[in-house]
Every structure is written in structure tokens, then in C-alpha cells.
Amino acid sequence: MRKGAIEKGYIQVYTGNGKGKTTASLGLAVRAAGHGLRTVIVQFMKGWIDYGELEGVKMLAPYVEIHQAGRDTFVNRKAPDPEDVRLARRGWELAKGVILDGKADIVVLDEINCAVDFGLLPVEGVVEVLKEKPAGMELVLTGRGAPPAFIEIADLVTEMREVKHYYANGVDARVGIER
């Protein structure tokens, strides 16, 4: 085993309606980079070019890489655009390849809970791959609405619960804080 490699990897789920799910997974990637671990992040339903993590991750190369699998618009939950489905499935194929080739220490599937909840990806197909993850790989699944099958297979589930949020007072997403 190489220096810093994870001996036993677990499946973590960060869900709930509170802020901090993606932020927590990015913090884990930063911490892992400090130990020479390789993290691959696939962001589902995200295609915005001004997310700070896209530039920040460049500073952590070659230990952290990030890929977006979405458009720069919100997905219609009741009637997803076929392009949203196509991009999510393309992102899933990338993520599945990264998981199964075993070269990453940590794989973050950012907003995959939402992608499944919105019907962009089938829960059963994702769970099949989760069951095949290499023993030394940590998987992190983020997003609101984690399906029960993800919660069941996970070793750690954290629910972020909103108690109070400045959005209620009309504060938009701020550069460097929410995006």
C-alpha cells in the first residue's frame, strides 16, 4: 500500500435541506490532498463556470480533480430536459469508470442524491456500482433527498438541517461562500 492510501474505505452520504453538503465534501478533498490522496469529484446537475471550487481545485492538482455533469440552468424536477438526463448519464459513466478502475482514493458524487431524486439516474444502477467499490476507496454522495437505498448502503449518513438561513432575508448566493 502506498503512503497515505486508505486501508478501508467507507460510503458517506451528506443530505438534508441545510447548507454545507458540497462544502463538507470539498473540505474532505482538501484534507485528503494534504496527505497525498487522490480525489475525483463529479458534480451532477452543475454546469456553472463561476463556482469557486473549479478554480480552487486547480491549485490542488494533481491530487484533486473536478468534472461537471450538467448545464448552467436549474433542472425541471417534474419534466427534466433530455439534455439534463444525457449530461447526468454521461457524468455517471465517468464516475462509474473512476470508481471501478480504483485509481482514486476518494470519489465525491456531488448532487447525485438530487440527480436520482429528479429521475436523471436510476437508483438501482448506482447502488450496483457502490457495492463494487474497491475496499480502499472512500465514496461521498451529496445532495438533498438521498434515496433510502443510499442511506441503507452507507456507512455514515449526515443530515444537514437548516435552522436559520440568510436566504430567507433575500441574500443571494455569494462569491466565495455559496459559489
KEMAR-378900 format. One record per residue: residue number from 0; residue in one letter; x, y, z of N, C-alpha, C in turn. Coordinates in Angstrom, 3 decimals, decimal comma, padded with zeros to 6 digits. Atoms other than C-alpha are relative to their C-alpha. Layout:
<badrens>
BADREN  pos  code      n_xx      n_yy      n_zz     ca_xx     ca_yy     ca_zz      c_xx      c_yy      c_zz
BADREN  NUM     A         X         Y         Z         X         Y         Z         X         Y         Z
...
</badrens>
This chain:
<badrens>
BADREN  pos  code      n_xx      n_yy      n_zz     ca_xx     ca_yy     ca_zz      c_xx      c_yy      c_zz
BADREN    0     M   000,852  -001,182   000,000   000,000   000,000   000,000   000,891   001,234   000,000
BADREN    1     R  -000,816  -001,205   000,066   001,409   003,401  -000,948  -000,275   000,895   001,203
BADREN    2     K   000,127  -000,912  -001,133   001,956   006,101   001,664  -001,292   000,803  -000,128
BADREN    3     G   001,212  -000,808  -000,019  -001,311   007,753   002,610  -001,231  -000,691  -000,539
BADREN    4     A   001,165   000,674   000,565  -003,560   005,204   000,908  -000,972  -000,397   001,109
BADREN    5     I   001,049   000,373  -000,948  -006,839   004,382   002,612  -000,058  -001,513   000,095
BADREN    6     E   000,044   001,443  -000,178  -006,833   000,905   004,102  -001,420  -000,533  -000,169
BADREN    7     K   001,402   000,416   000,077  -010,623   000,593   004,499  -000,827   001,226  -000,331
BADREN    8     G   000,838  -001,124   000,413  -012,896   002,947   002,581  -001,456  -000,242   000,336
BADREN    9     Y   001,408   000,068  -000,361  -016,470   003,719   003,521  -000,833   000,809  -000,979
BADREN   10     I   000,943  -000,790   000,789  -019,546   005,171   001,868  -000,639   001,006   000,944
BADREN   11     Q   000,577  -001,089  -000,786  -020,638   008,541   003,234  -001,105   000,670  -000,803
BADREN   12     V   001,092  -000,753   000,622  -023,890   010,374   002,480  -000,189   001,283   000,786
BADREN   13     Y   000,317  -001,307  -000,590  -024,360   014,094   003,137  -001,290   000,458  -000,653
BADREN   14     T   001,306  -000,344   000,544  -028,015   015,042   002,725  -000,693   001,001   000,913
BADREN   15     G   000,780  -000,933  -000,807  -030,712   017,320   004,133  -000,186   001,323  -000,694
BADREN   16     N   000,330  -001,280   000,634  -032,083   020,762   003,391   000,911   001,141   000,438
BADREN   17     G  -000,907  -001,043  -000,467  -029,306   022,671   005,143   001,202   000,194  -000,899
BADREN   18     K  -001,201  -000,348   000,765  -026,257   024,347   003,640   001,189  -000,827   000,500
BADREN   19     G  -001,260   000,581  -000,433  -022,904   022,581   003,675   000,355  -001,368  -000,544
BADREN   20     K  -000,270   001,357   000,490  -023,131   019,259   001,834   001,184  -000,014  -000,967
BADREN   21     T  -001,121  -000,086   000,944  -020,879   020,169  -001,097   001,233   000,539   000,709
BADREN   22     T  -001,113  -000,601  -000,718  -018,718   022,301   001,165   000,722  -001,037   000,855
BADREN   23     A  -000,618   001,047  -000,811  -018,114   019,347   003,500   000,815  -000,958  -000,868
BADREN   24     S  -000,733   000,929   000,871  -017,104   017,112   000,602   001,261   000,653  -000,561
BADREN   25     L  -001,196  -000,709   000,473  -014,709   019,772  -000,716   001,038   000,096   001,109
BADREN   26     G  -000,921  -000,017  -001,136  -013,182   020,081   002,747   000,703  -001,337   000,171
BADREN   27     L  -000,593   001,326  -000,069  -012,610   016,336   002,774   001,073  -000,159  -001,078
BADREN   28     A  -000,970   000,073   001,102  -010,841   016,615  -000,606   001,264   000,788   000,332
BADREN   29     V  -001,159  -000,808  -000,399  -008,575   019,388   000,725   000,824  -000,747   001,048
BADREN   30     R  -000,689   000,755  -001,048  -007,727   017,336   003,805   000,750  -001,192  -000,600
BADREN   31     A  -000,613   001,175   000,632  -007,014   014,248   001,682   001,214   000,400  -000,828
BADREN   32     A  -001,132  -000,472   000,815  -004,759   016,232  -000,677   001,215   000,254   000,882
BADREN   33     G  -001,094  -000,240  -000,936  -002,685   017,225   002,341   000,723  -001,261   000,415
BADREN   34     H  -000,611   001,294  -000,311  -001,973   013,531   002,851   000,392  -000,760  -001,264
BADREN   35     G  -000,411   000,628   001,254  -001,211   012,839  -000,810  -001,023  -000,940  -000,604
BADREN   36     L   001,058   000,847   000,552  -004,538   011,139  -001,507  -000,632   000,665  -001,223
BADREN   37     R   000,597  -000,500   001,244  -006,225   011,497  -004,899  -001,522  -000,038   000,107
BADREN   38     T   001,456  -000,118  -000,032  -009,837   012,728  -005,021  -000,503   000,406  -001,378
BADREN   39     V   000,696  -000,373   001,237  -012,073   012,838  -008,090  -001,416   000,385   000,392
BADREN   40     I   001,327  -000,521  -000,291  -015,232   014,938  -007,834  -000,776   000,082  -001,303
BADREN   41     V   000,902  -000,153   001,131  -018,099   014,586  -010,292  -001,228   000,731   000,529
BADREN   42     Q   001,126  -000,825  -000,434  -020,711   017,317  -009,904  -001,166  -000,187  -000,962
BADREN   43     F   001,201   000,204   000,792  -024,133   016,298  -011,170  -000,882   001,243   000,070
BADREN   44     M   000,946  -001,114   000,072  -026,663   018,930  -012,261   000,682   001,355   000,190
BADREN   45     K  -000,741  -001,257  -000,121  -023,954   021,606  -012,186   000,814   000,213  -001,262
BADREN   46     G  -000,763  -000,353   001,185  -022,512   023,364  -015,209   000,387   001,465   000,014
BADREN   47     W  -000,359  -001,408  -000,116  -021,893   026,867  -013,925   001,510   000,157  -000,027
BADREN   48     I  -001,442  -000,191   000,121  -018,476   028,229  -014,741   000,582   000,870   001,110
BADREN   49     D  -000,534  -000,911  -001,016  -018,201   030,600  -011,777   000,037  -000,590   001,405
BADREN   50     Y  -000,158   000,609  -001,313  -018,117   028,096  -008,904   001,459   000,109   000,414
BADREN   51     G  -001,354  -000,194  -000,489  -015,054   028,904  -006,815   000,803  -001,281   000,079
BADREN   52     E  -000,745   001,254  -000,131  -014,192   025,258  -006,349   000,669  -000,421  -001,307
BADREN   53     L  -000,620   000,361   001,285  -013,429   024,929  -010,074   001,408   000,574  -000,093
BADREN   54     E  -001,331  -000,617  -000,010  -010,503   027,352  -009,713   000,831  -000,502   001,172
BADREN   55     G  -000,714   000,462  -001,186  -009,594   026,222  -006,203   000,602  -001,380  -000,183
BADREN   56     V  -000,491   001,363   000,221  -009,232   022,615  -007,270   001,246  -000,003  -000,885
BADREN   57     K  -001,200  -000,078   000,849  -006,692   023,647  -009,910   001,256   000,175   000,866
BADREN   58     M  -001,126  -000,213  -000,901  -004,453   024,704  -007,012   000,377  -001,282   000,746
BADREN   59     L  -000,241   001,262  -000,696  -004,742   021,208  -005,544   000,438  -001,129  -000,941
BADREN   60     A  -000,442   001,010   000,969  -003,729   019,393  -008,740   001,412  -000,435   000,355
BADREN   61     P   000,747   001,078   000,651  -002,728   016,653  -009,213  -000,837  -000,838   000,963
BADREN   62     Y   000,689   000,808  -001,004  -004,410   015,460  -006,016  -001,521   000,055  -000,084
BADREN   63     V   001,448  -000,141   000,093  -007,918   016,737  -006,730  -000,358   000,437  -001,415
BADREN   64     E   000,536  -000,419   001,294  -009,823   016,940  -009,994  -001,513   000,036   000,095
BADREN   65     I   001,446  -000,202  -000,052  -013,376   018,033  -010,672  -000,561   000,001  -001,419
BADREN   66     H   000,695   000,073   001,289  -015,810   017,366  -013,513  -001,457   000,386   000,224
BADREN   67     Q   001,406  -000,375  -000,102  -019,217   018,927  -014,081  -000,821  -000,795  -001,001
BADREN   68     A   000,909   000,778   000,839  -022,135   016,951  -015,495  -001,379   000,645   000,061
BADREN   69     G   001,274  -000,702  -000,005  -024,894   019,475  -016,028   000,091   001,279  -000,792
BADREN   70     R   000,074  -001,274   000,727  -025,989   022,720  -017,596   000,015   001,151   000,996
BADREN   71     D  -000,019  -001,189  -000,865  -025,870   026,264  -016,262  -001,411   000,520   000,253
BADREN   72     T   001,386  -000,355  -000,282  -029,586   026,227  -015,526  -000,578  -001,039   000,966
BADREN   73     F   000,633   000,935  -000,919  -031,886   024,612  -012,999  -000,723  -001,100  -000,767
BADREN   74     V   000,687   001,137   000,601  -033,357   021,197  -013,784  -001,459   000,025   000,431
BADREN   75     N   001,428   000,076  -000,296  -037,131   020,929  -014,015  -000,275  -001,375   000,592
BADREN   76     R   000,185   001,267  -000,712  -037,903   018,258  -011,447  -001,138  -000,825  -000,586
BADREN   77     K   001,180   000,723   000,498  -041,314   017,365  -012,939   000,164  -000,465  -001,437
BADREN   78     A  -000,198   000,358   001,412  -040,136   017,266  -016,565   001,433   000,349  -000,400
BADREN   79     P  -001,394  -000,316   000,332  -036,341   017,112  -016,882   000,212   000,044  -001,516
BADREN   80     D  -000,373  -000,121   001,403  -034,975   018,230  -020,227   000,848  -001,214  -000,376
BADREN   81     P  -000,821   001,138   000,422  -033,487   015,330  -022,209   001,504   000,287   000,082
BADREN   82     E  -001,425  -000,352  -000,108  -030,175   017,229  -022,191   000,500  -000,172   001,432
BADREN   83     D  -000,382   000,212  -001,395  -030,135   017,132  -018,386   000,200  -001,487   000,276
BADREN   84     V  -000,128   001,453  -000,161  -030,684   013,379  -018,495   001,288  -000,470  -000,675
BADREN   85     R  -001,191   000,409   000,744  -027,946   012,961  -021,127   001,273   000,370   000,756
BADREN   86     L  -001,191  -000,455  -000,716  -025,413   015,022  -019,154   000,203  -000,768   001,309
BADREN   87     A  -000,114   000,766  -001,246  -026,191   013,226  -015,884   000,499  -001,415  -000,288
BADREN   88     R  -000,428   001,374   000,326  -025,760   009,838  -017,543   001,441  -000,022  -000,487
BADREN   89     R  -001,405  -000,093   000,417  -022,520   010,942  -019,178   000,893   000,158   001,237
BADREN   90     G  -000,748  -000,159  -001,255  -021,306   012,096  -015,744   000,062  -001,292   000,785
BADREN   91     W   000,025   001,268  -000,715  -022,370   008,784  -014,246   000,958  -000,999  -000,635
BADREN   92     E  -000,941   000,905   000,672  -020,393   006,852  -016,881   001,440   000,338   000,395
BADREN   93     L  -001,321  -000,433  -000,448  -017,325   008,917  -015,961   000,237  -000,460   001,443
BADREN   94     A  -000,134   000,360  -001,410  -017,914   008,387  -012,224   000,145  -001,505   000,173
BADREN   95     K  -000,058   001,458  -000,089  -018,530   004,674  -012,676   001,381  -000,508  -000,415
BADREN   96     G  -001,338   000,391   000,442  -015,270   004,334  -014,598   001,058   000,302   001,049
BADREN   97     V  -000,966  -000,386  -001,037  -013,347   006,189  -011,893  -000,112  -000,948   001,205
BADREN   98     I   000,201   000,895  -001,149  -014,873   004,030  -009,154   000,559  -001,390  -000,304
BADREN   99     L  -000,369   001,381   000,306  -014,306   000,725  -010,905   001,471  -000,176  -000,355
BADREN  100     D  -001,430   000,173   000,311  -010,734   001,461  -012,074   000,867   000,087   001,250
BADREN  101     G  -000,674   000,040  -001,290  -009,754   002,026  -008,437   001,219   000,875   000,160
BADREN  102     K  -001,212  -000,819  -000,089  -007,105   004,682  -009,085  -000,162   001,206   000,927
BADREN  103     A   000,242  -001,109  -000,932  -008,733   007,367  -006,907  -000,146  -000,562   001,410
BADREN  104     D   000,187   000,382  -001,402  -008,661   007,213  -003,120  -001,399   000,389   000,478
BADREN  105     I   001,316  -000,522  -000,381  -011,842   009,273  -002,741  -000,729   000,407  -001,271
BADREN  106     V   000,842  -000,456   001,101  -014,689   009,789  -005,188  -001,200   000,695   000,621
BADREN  107     V   001,132  -000,789  -000,466  -017,213   012,533  -004,488  -001,015   000,066  -001,131
BADREN  108     L   001,103  -000,062   000,950  -020,535   012,203  -006,306  -000,919   001,119   000,475
BADREN  109     D   000,676  -001,197  -000,489  -021,738   015,742  -005,697  -001,355   000,162  -000,677
BADREN  110     E   001,396  -000,165   000,445  -025,515   016,201  -006,018  -000,572  -001,246  -000,665
BADREN  111     I   000,562   001,221   000,583  -026,019   012,581  -007,062  -001,334  -000,353   000,646
BADREN  112     N   001,286   000,255  -000,650  -028,812   012,323  -004,488  -001,118   000,713  -000,757
BADREN  113     C   000,992  -000,773   000,757  -030,680   015,054  -006,384  -000,199  -000,579  -001,396
BADREN  114     A   000,102   000,545   001,354  -029,884   013,531  -009,779  -000,886  -001,243  -000,007
BADREN  115     V   000,860   001,179  -000,105  -031,522   010,281  -008,657  -001,423   000,431   000,350
BADREN  116     D   001,315  -000,480  -000,432  -034,388   012,096  -006,916  -000,768   000,650  -001,155
BADREN  117     F   000,631  -000,671   001,138  -035,078   014,092  -010,116  -000,229  -000,957  -001,178
BADREN  118     G   000,222   000,981   001,053  -035,125   010,898  -012,210   001,022   000,020  -001,121
BADREN  119     L  -001,030  -000,061   001,045  -031,917   011,640  -014,146   000,829  -001,280  -000,042
BADREN  120     L  -000,767   001,249  -000,106  -030,218   008,441  -012,940  -000,833  -001,020   000,765
BADREN  121     P   000,736   001,040  -000,730  -031,653   005,092  -011,801   000,724  -000,393   001,291
BADREN  122     V  -000,600   000,315  -001,299  -031,044   004,372  -008,130   000,636  -001,386  -000,004
BADREN  123     E  -000,509   001,373  -000,021  -030,549   000,636  -008,757   001,378  -000,093  -000,657
BADREN  124     G  -001,280   000,029   000,703  -027,711   001,209  -011,234   001,120   000,603   000,827
BADREN  125     V  -001,004  -000,634  -000,858  -025,904   003,500  -008,828   000,359  -000,937   001,149
BADREN  126     V  -000,249   000,893  -001,131  -026,298   001,085  -005,913   000,849  -001,196  -000,426
BADREN  127     E  -000,809   001,134   000,494  -024,884  -001,781  -008,026   001,482   000,361  -000,017
BADREN  128     V  -001,403  -000,428   000,076  -021,687   000,210  -008,609   000,553   000,275   001,395
BADREN  129     L  -000,459  -000,250  -001,368  -021,470   001,321  -004,976   000,423  -001,301   000,672
BADREN  130     K  -000,315   001,304  -000,591  -021,450  -002,347  -003,978   001,325  -000,561  -000,526
BADREN  131     E  -001,225   000,500   000,626  -018,452  -002,928  -006,291   001,220   000,878   000,272
BADREN  132     K  -001,119  -000,903  -000,227  -016,267  -000,115  -004,992   001,197  -000,744   000,584
BADREN  133     P  -001,192   000,621  -000,585  -012,675  -001,069  -004,197   000,035   000,211   001,520
BADREN  134     A  -000,033  -000,031  -001,472  -012,033  -001,780  -000,492   000,680   001,246   000,555
BADREN  135     G  -000,750  -001,147  -000,500  -009,601   001,127  -000,120  -000,473   001,331  -000,543
BADREN  136     M   000,530  -001,245   000,574  -011,820   003,776  -001,750  -001,134   000,541   000,868
BADREN  137     E   001,062  -000,701  -000,723  -013,967   006,302   000,117  -000,928   000,614  -001,043
BADREN  138     L   000,989  -000,616   000,882  -017,193   007,341  -001,644  -000,844   000,971   000,804
BADREN  139     V   000,818  -001,015  -000,654  -019,109   010,501  -000,766  -001,109   000,395  -000,958
BADREN  140     L   001,173  -000,340   000,803  -022,638   011,109  -002,073  -000,678   001,191   000,661
BADREN  141     T   000,602  -001,189  -000,596  -024,104   014,570  -001,581  -001,313   000,353  -000,689
BADREN  142     G   001,218  -000,560   000,572  -027,379   016,355  -002,189  -001,219  -000,271   000,869
BADREN  143     R   001,278   000,177  -000,699  -030,851   016,773  -000,797  -000,675  -001,279  -000,491
BADREN  144     G   000,856   001,100   000,433  -033,273   013,880  -000,913   000,706  -001,307  -000,269
BADREN  145     A  -000,686   001,283   000,194  -030,921   010,922  -000,542  -001,029  -001,128   000,007
BADREN  146     P   000,959   001,105   000,027  -032,871   007,840  -001,583   000,275  -000,994   001,128
BADREN  147     P  -000,191   000,980  -001,074  -033,438   005,191   001,104   001,068  -001,043  -000,319
BADREN  148     A  -001,014   001,004   000,364  -031,219   002,758  -000,835   001,413   000,517   000,258
BADREN  149     F  -001,325  -000,577  -000,290  -028,252   005,156  -000,462   000,238   000,013   001,500
BADREN  150     I  -000,130  -000,055  -001,457  -028,900   005,583   003,245   000,261  -001,405   000,550
BADREN  151     E  -000,165   001,390  -000,436  -029,135   001,809   003,652   001,419  -000,511  -000,239
BADREN  152     I  -001,323   000,531   000,344  -025,818   001,053   001,913   001,135   000,802   000,645
BADREN  153     A  -001,032  -000,882  -000,558  -023,936   003,971   003,527   000,486  -000,476   001,361
BADREN  154     D  -000,587   000,261  -001,314  -021,609   003,581   006,482  -000,137   001,210   000,910
BADREN  155     L   000,133  -001,255  -000,741  -022,024   007,220   007,528  -001,029   000,850  -000,732
BADREN  156     V   001,000  -000,898   000,588  -025,027   009,476   006,920  -000,084   001,233   000,885
BADREN  157     T   000,131  -001,270  -000,711  -025,028   013,125   007,898  -001,109   000,789  -000,664
BADREN  158     E   001,093  -000,818   000,517  -028,159   015,210   007,527   000,213   001,439   000,443
BADREN  159     M  -000,105  -001,414  -000,287  -027,619   018,955   007,268  -001,427   000,540   000,104
BADREN  160     R   001,348  -000,504  -000,235  -030,702   020,610   008,730   000,060   001,511   000,125
BADREN  161     E   000,047  -001,461  -000,085  -031,488   024,242   008,126  -000,757   000,424   001,250
BADREN  162     V   000,630  -000,586  -001,171  -032,222   026,046   011,353  -000,338   001,455  -000,308
BADREN  163     K   000,177  -001,399   000,366  -031,798   029,578   010,022   000,908   000,256  -001,195
BADREN  164     H  -000,798  -000,269   001,194  -030,569   030,865   006,661  -000,273   001,416  -000,480
BADREN  165     Y   000,147  -001,379   000,470  -029,930   034,370   005,349  -000,683   000,097  -001,355
BADREN  166     Y   000,787  -000,030   001,254  -031,553   033,396   002,027  -001,421   000,493   000,284
BADREN  167     A   001,361  -000,412  -000,375  -034,863   033,942   003,861  -000,134   001,518   000,048
BADREN  168     N  -000,001  -001,463  -000,027  -033,876   037,607   004,096   000,392   000,598  -001,354
BADREN  169     G  -000,276  -000,482   001,347  -033,202   037,859   000,358   001,461   000,027  -000,407
BADREN  170     V  -001,426   000,016   000,339  -029,432   037,266   000,394   000,230  -001,049  -001,083
BADREN  171     D  -000,313   000,915   001,093  -028,303   035,715  -002,908   001,290  -000,760   000,298
BADREN  172     A  -001,237   000,773  -000,111  -025,531   033,140  -003,286   001,192   000,938  -000,191
BADREN  173     R  -001,137  -000,911   000,014  -022,255   034,930  -002,544   001,245  -000,676  -000,534
BADREN  174     V  -001,249   000,485   000,549  -018,979   034,536  -004,386   000,947  -000,378   001,138
BADREN  175     G  -000,939   000,465  -001,004  -016,525   032,507  -002,324  -000,647  -000,633   001,216
BADREN  176     I   000,708   000,590  -001,141  -019,194   031,404   000,163  -000,944  -001,100  -000,469
BADREN  177     E   000,921   001,011   000,534  -022,014   029,634  -001,705   000,348  -000,429  -001,420
BADREN  178     R  -000,380   000,375   001,380  -020,428   029,586  -005,152   001,424   000,412  -000,278
</badrens>
